[in-house]
């Protein structure tokens, strides 16, 4: 119940405060969101598998976002930021869909 309440409060605050992302941070935000979603789906899967650990989840969440942002930053410095952004999204997307499939199997036994 607490995560749902936190999500609701976050959505309401986002709508009321209408935050803006600095221009220098905008290329990294979508990658950070995809990396965070990967950690969330991994956490949900771990919960269904009975191996969830809050410490592992937090470390995974933060490290996924940082590593993805560093990869995109290095790509920007090398002049191949768009290609590395695409690569990060593809890899994390594959992981998200794999975790989503495992969650679906747990929920629907299919």
Steps between C-alpha positions, in 0.01 A plus 500: 500500500787740576648479147161576345452795735850626417430470129173691536669777703781521243258528208295769675812699593630470144175630360474786751863614494557442126876446537732576210810304408816703431609491135834334581316215678232435238694240294553289811146505641342242265791262555474545878127428488551180298777390739275570799216302340739209450576503873131526590400207279795302636382574854146390422632180344722437803198548728305238306802267505524546877855641492432873534748694713443874551873573520567321171207685343625844604856426388371360170274801447773758562776312319283436191424870469861607560652243263250582224565874540878449496477293181295769329733772629804317364318455171434874486867570566601261222239636259292182494249587771191413294636156413592419859164632621331263258718212617418568866127518426512175302691310770284631783187447291590135453547466876170678571307275263668191645400605850150590380466152348609339827251716693224402254586132549472544877171686479321294236686170533554515124 
